[in-house]
Amino acid sequence: MIDSSKAGLTMLYRCNSNGFYSYHASRPPIVYKWNRVLRQFEIHGHLPDAIDVWMVKHFHVNGVLHICLTRFIGDSRVMRWEGQQFVEVQALLSRGSKAPLPFSVAGRLDLAKGSDYSFSRVYLWDSASQRFQPFQELNVRGPRAFSLLSVDSKDLLLAASFKGNTLAYQHQVLDLSAK
């Protein structure tokens, strides 16, 4: 388990029979690789230009690992794993961002990013450019977490708020073509 702290130490925790305990601390984000023989994580490298990362979320596109490094101050980064290291794919404006969530609905990949200072935004993955494109703004005050919930064939995006009510957005497909 990994915990990150803005302008502080990123902590890697290890589990034993009594629970989790701190195992390793680092200031710049580090990539760890699981060693199956030794049954432990080993340092594999550092993430470039990733100081002050608030949260990291991962997702896959066509079987390729990607991560979203979210910053509260500065641009967030979307990075792709290329065998030995992560390479930047895109920068996303994210002033005041704390709550990212990559999720799939109706066969497409979306990324919800919360913001304390402006509207939160949902991005849609564009397969042609291999990047996220702005899709929709959400009026959520101080979001701290997003979660996807499917109930009775309805996909709901829940937005937990620090400054207001928790909101639920329902995914809907509208056919705007003329018949």
C-alpha positions in Angstrom: 0.0 0.0 0.0 1.3 3.5 -0.9 0.3 6.8 0.7 1.4 10.2 -0.7 1.6 13.5 1.0 1.6 16.9 -0.6 5.0 18.6 0.0 5.9 15.8 2.4 7.0 12.2 2.3 5.5 9.4 0.2 5.3 6.3 2.3 5.3 2.7 1.2 3.6 0.4 3.8 4.1 -3.3 4.2 1.7 -5.8 5.7 2.4 -8.4 8.3 0.1 -10.5 10.5 -0.7 -7.5 12.7 -1.5 -5.0 9.9 0.4 -2.4 7.9 3.6 -0.7 9.0 5.8 1.9 7.3 8.5 0.4 5.2 10.1 3.1 3.1 9.8 6.9 2.8 10.7 9.0 -0.2 10.1 12.6 -1.4 10.0 12.2 -5.2 7.6 9.5 -6.4 9.3 6.2 -7.0 8.3 3.2 -9.2 8.6 -0.1 -7.4 8.7 -3.5 -9.1 7.6 -6.7 -7.5 10.4 -9.3 -7.2 8.6 -12.7 -7.3 11.7 -14.6 -6.1 12.3 -12.4 -3.0 8.6 -11.7 -2.6 9.1 -8.0 -2.1 9.0 -4.7 -3.9 12.3 -3.2 -5.2 13.1 0.3 -6.4 12.8 0.4 -10.2 13.2 4.1 -10.8 11.9 7.6 -10.2 9.0 9.4 -12.0 10.4 12.4 -13.9 9.0 15.9 -13.0 6.6 14.5 -10.4 7.3 16.5 -7.3 4.2 17.4 -5.2 2.0 14.7 -6.6 -1.2 14.5 -4.5 -2.6 11.2 -5.8 -1.7 8.5 -8.4 -4.4 6.5 -10.2 -3.8 3.8 -12.8 -5.8 2.6 -15.8 -5.2 0.4 -18.9 -5.7 1.3 -22.6 -5.6 -1.7 -24.9 -3.6 -3.6 -22.3 -1.0 -0.8 -21.8 -0.6 0.6 -18.3 -1.1 4.3 -17.8 -1.1 6.5 -14.7 -2.5 9.9 -13.8 -0.3 11.9 -11.4 -2.6 14.5 -9.8 -1.2 17.7 -8.4 -3.0 20.3 -6.3 -0.7 23.0 -7.7 0.6 22.8 -11.2 -0.4 20.5 -14.1 -1.3 16.9 -13.6 0.3 14.3 -15.9 -0.9 11.3 -17.8 1.9 8.8 -18.3 2.3 5.6 -20.2 4.4 2.6 -19.2 6.9 1.8 -22.0 8.6 -1.4 -20.7 11.2 0.2 -18.4 9.8 3.6 -17.6 6.8 5.9 -17.7 6.7 8.5 -20.5 4.5 11.5 -20.4 1.5 11.4 -22.7 -0.3 14.6 -21.7 -0.5 17.5 -19.2 -3.9 18.4 -17.7 -4.7 21.7 -16.1 -5.6 20.8 -12.5 -5.3 23.8 -10.1 -6.9 22.6 -6.9 -7.2 19.0 -8.0 -7.3 16.3 -5.4 -9.7 13.6 -6.6 -9.0 11.8 -9.9 -10.9 8.7 -11.1 -10.3 6.8 -14.3 -13.4 4.8 -15.1 -15.1 2.9 -18.0 -18.7 3.3 -19.0 -20.4 2.0 -22.1 -17.1 0.8 -23.5 -15.3 4.1 -23.3 -12.6 5.4 -20.9 -13.3 8.6 -18.9 -11.3 10.5 -16.3 -13.0 12.5 -13.6 -10.9 15.2 -12.0 -12.1 17.3 -9.1 -11.1 20.9 -8.4 -11.3 23.1 -5.3 -11.2 26.3 -7.3 -13.3 25.7 -10.4 -15.7 23.2 -12.0 -14.6 19.6 -11.8 -14.2 18.0 -15.2 -14.8 14.7 -17.0 -12.4 13.9 -19.8 -13.0 11.3 -22.5 -10.2 9.2 -23.9 -9.7 9.8 -27.6 -8.3 6.6 -29.3 -7.0 8.5 -32.3 -4.8 11.0 -30.4 -4.2 8.6 -27.4 -5.1 11.5 -25.1 -7.9 12.7 -22.9 -10.2 15.4 -24.3 -12.4 17.7 -22.2 -15.9 16.3 -22.2 -18.1 17.7 -19.4 -17.9 20.1 -16.4 -19.4 19.1 -13.1 -20.5 21.6 -10.4 -19.1 19.8 -7.3 -17.8 22.0 -4.4 -14.5 20.7 -3.0 -14.7 17.1 -4.2 -12.6 14.6 -2.3 -13.4 11.4 -4.1 -15.3 10.0 -7.1 -16.7 6.5 -7.3 -18.5 4.6 -10.1 -21.5 2.6 -9.1 -23.7 0.5 -11.3 -27.3 -0.1 -10.1 -30.2 -1.6 -12.1 -28.3 -1.1 -15.4 -27.6 2.5 -14.5 -24.1 3.9 -14.2 -23.7 6.5 -11.5 -20.7 8.7 -10.8 -20.7 9.6 -7.1 -18.9 12.8 -6.1 -18.1 13.1 -2.4 -17.8 16.7 -1.4 -15.8 18.4 1.4 -17.7 21.7 1.1 -21.2 20.6 0.0 -23.5 17.6 -0.6 -22.4 14.3 -2.1 -23.8 14.3 -5.7 -24.7 11.4 -8.0 -24.5 11.9 -11.8 -26.2 9.4 -14.1 -24.5 8.4 -17.3 -27.0 8.8 -20.2 -26.6 8.4 -23.9 -28.7 10.8 -26.0 -29.3 10.2 -29.7 -29.2 13.7 -31.2 -29.4 12.5 -34.8 -32.4 13.5 -36.9 -34.7 10.6 -37.7 
